[in-house]
Amino acid sequence: MDVKTEKKHLTILKSTEKMDEEDKKLWRKFRSVKKNTVTHEELVMISELHALYFKHTYYKPCTCNPKEVKRWIQDLNDIYALPYAD
């Protein structure tokens, strides 16, 4: 397993919960819009969901560092896509 795959695998393992139906609906709606920016409201939602499913204190990543926001979005996409998440 290469480093990138291993890191992704470890990220998924941090969350043992599946998304509940309400969160899946929110995430499905967010994913349905293809764009390269997030609104303040979307950033709040991403931050809340990431804190919930990855069990950390809520905070909003600095928008000056889009890599962290992108990583959080990918983390949530990974949980959303897991077989037991349906």
ChimeraX attribute file (.defattr): number of C-alpha atoms within 10 A of each C-alpha:
attribute: neighborCount
match mode: 1-to-1
recipient: residues
	/A:1	7
	/A:2	6
	/A:3	8
	/A:4	9
	/A:5	10
	/A:6	11
	/A:7	12
	/A:8	14
	/A:9	13
	/A:10	11
	/A:11	18
	/A:12	17
	/A:13	12
	/A:14	12
	/A:15	16
	/A:16	11
	/A:17	14
	/A:18	17
	/A:19	21
	/A:20	11
	/A:21	11
	/A:22	9
	/A:23	14
	/A:24	17
	/A:25	12
	/A:26	14
	/A:27	20
	/A:28	13
	/A:29	10
	/A:30	15
	/A:31	12
	/A:32	8
	/A:33	8
	/A:34	7
	/A:35	8
	/A:36	6
	/A:37	9
	/A:38	13
	/A:39	8
	/A:40	11
	/A:41	9
	/A:42	14
	/A:43	18
	/A:44	16
	/A:45	17
	/A:46	24
	/A:47	20
	/A:48	17
	/A:49	20
	/A:50	21
	/A:51	16
	/A:52	15
	/A:53	17
	/A:54	19
	/A:55	13
	/A:56	11
	/A:57	11
	/A:58	13
	/A:59	12
	/A:60	17
	/A:61	16
	/A:62	11
	/A:63	12
	/A:64	8
	/A:65	9
	/A:66	12
	/A:67	12
	/A:68	14
	/A:69	19
	/A:70	13
	/A:71	13
	/A:72	20
	/A:73	18
	/A:74	15
	/A:75	19
	/A:76	22
	/A:77	14
	/A:78	15
	/A:79	21
	/A:80	19
	/A:81	12
	/A:82	12
	/A:83	8
	/A:84	10
	/A:85	14
	/A:86	11
